[in-house]
């Protein structure tokens, strides 16, 4: 579901910076959507819900789009997540699924 308002410019700039830092490509903000993803971890239901920004990216050999968001844990600095649209990732929802799966495998899911 696309949100009606764009996030603040400084937040978009931080996400664009994360895309540049992690993937060495330029980006253009397109839209923000709300994603809700439920899953089980250690037999307990969890819900991830957040705003995912969609970007067109330029200069990447395999992807033309990226999905990005940030989150905080306790009082630590924000952490930025960038997922490129490379199959099987083809939407904001599958980007969140891929990021959650990676965090589960790494043991870093909070």
N, C-alpha and C positions, 0 to 999 in steps of 0.2 A: 504494500500500500504506500503510495507516494505521499509525502507530507506536503502541506500547503506552503510552508515557509522554508527558505534556505537557512542552513546553519550560519552562525556569525562568520564574517570574512576571516578573522584570525584563526578560527577552528579549521576552516577549509584550507588555509595556508599551511597549517601544521600537518594536515593530512597529505597535502601536495608535497610537502617537504619529506614526509615519511616515504611516499612513493618514489621520489627522486633518490633518496638515500638508499633505500632497499633494492630498487630495481633499475636505477640509472636511466630514467626516462622522464620526459615532461608529461604533464597531465592538465586536463581541463575538467572542472566540476560540471556535472550534468544534472544530478538530482539526488535527493535523499529519500529513502524508503524505510518504513518500520518493518523489522523482521522479528518474529517470535519463533523460537525453536525449542521444542521439548525433547528431552532425552533422559536415559537412565544412566546413572553412574553409581556403582556399588549398590545396585538394586534400589536406588532411591531416585524418584523423579526430580528432575531439575528443569528449570525454564530459563532460557536465554532470551532476553528481549532488548532490542536497542535500535538505534538509528544507523543505517548503513549508507554511506555516501558512495555514489557511482561516479566514476571518472573515465573519460576517454584518455587513453595514453598514447604517446607518440615516441617512437624510437625503440620499441621492444620488438624482438624478432618473432615472438609467438603470440603476444596478446595485444588486443586493441582496447581493452577495458580493464579497469581495476575497481575493487570494492574496498572501502576503508572505513575504519571506526577506531575509537579509542575507549579505554576503560581504566579505572583506577582500582587499586587494591589497598585497603586501609588508607593510610595517609601518604602513600608513595606517589612519586610523579606518574603522570598518565603514561599508559602503554599504548602504542599504536599498532594496529593490525592492518596489513595490506594483503589482499588475496587477488591474484591475477585471474582474469577470465580465460583459463586454459582448461579444456575438458579434463575431468567431468564438471568443473565449475562453469556454470552458464547463467547464473543469476545471483542476486544478493543472498537469497536463502541458501543456495549451495555453497556460496563463499563462507557463510557462517558455519555450515555443517563441516566444511573442510577445516576451518580454523579450530572448531571445537574438537574434532577428531585428532588434529595435530597436538593440541594441548593435552588431551587425554593420554595419548601415546607418550608424550614427553613428561607427563606427571605434573604439568604446570597449571592445570585447570583450577581456578579458584572458586 
